[in-house]
């Protein structure tokens, strides 16, 4: 996978991450309880409409690194990311290589 393809995939994931950050902001107004909220899968497929159910604490843990995203269990692109945490219905992935650098740059812009 060339750098251009990696940039495109990372940008797609960043779009979903931005939407999820808005969801997080709204959910945070209700307090930081252990309630599960539905977040969008942050995979690189722009047609993806799957959701992952996590608490605000769990989502914030993912957001501690600009290279990390939360995706549905079977949405990992192994060429550019690795699974760092796994749950029943989702995985936390970390971008590697050029895609990781792009993800951090995009995260810093927001």
N, C-alpha and C positions, 0 to 999 in steps of 0.2 A: 504494500500500500504506500503510495507516494505521499509527500508532504501536503500537497493540495487536497487530496482525499481526506487526510487526517484532519486538516483545518476545517473542512466542510462538516465532518462528523462531530468534531468538538463544538462547532458553532451551533449545530442542531441541538446538542445536549445542553448547551448554555441557555438556549431559548427556553427549554423546559425548566431549567434551574431557576431562571428569572420568574417564571410563572409560579413555581413552588415557593419562592421567597415571598411573593404576594400572599399566597395561601397561608404561609407561616405568620405573616404580619397580622392578618385577620384573626387567625386562630389564637394568637398570643393575647389578643384583647379579652379572650374568655378565660385567661389564666393559664398557668403552666401545670395543669393536672395531668393525669396519666391517660386522658382520653385519646383514642386513636383518630387521626385525621387522614383523609384521603389525599394523597399527593400524586401528581402525574409521574409516570415512569419517565426518567430523565435519559432514556436511551437516544441513540442517534437517528432513529427512524421517525421522520416528521409525521408519518401517518399513524403512529402509535397512539392508542387511546387508553392503554391499561393504567391502572391505579395501583399504588402501594399504600398500605395502611400502617402508619407508624405514629408514635407520640411526638410531640414537639421536641422533647429531649433527644429522642432518637434522630430526628431530622437535623437538629442543630449539631449533633455529633458528626453527622456526615459533612455538614457545611464548614467544619473546622479547617478543612483543606480545600483549596480551590481546584485540586486535581481529583476530588472525589464526587461521585454521583450516586444516586439511588435508582436502581433499575429493577424491572420485573425479572424474576429468576432466570428466564431463558433469553434475556436480551443483552447478554455480554458479547462484545466484539473483541475476541481474544487477541487479534492482531495489534490492538492499540490500548488494551486495558487488562487489568487483572483484578480478580475478586479479592477484597481484603476482609469482608465480612459477609456472612451468608445467613439468611433467615428462611422461614418456611415459604414465603411468597416473593421475596425480593433479595437482591444482593447489593452490597455497597462495592462499587468498583473504583479503581484509581487509574487515571489515564497515565500512560507511559510514553516516553520518547517525545517526539515533536507534538503529538496530540496533548500530552501533559503540559508542555510549555504553553500551547495555545489556550488550554483550559484556564491556566493561571492568569494569563494576560486578559482573557475575557472576564474572569472573575474580578480582577483588579479594576476593570472599567466600570463595574456596577457599584 
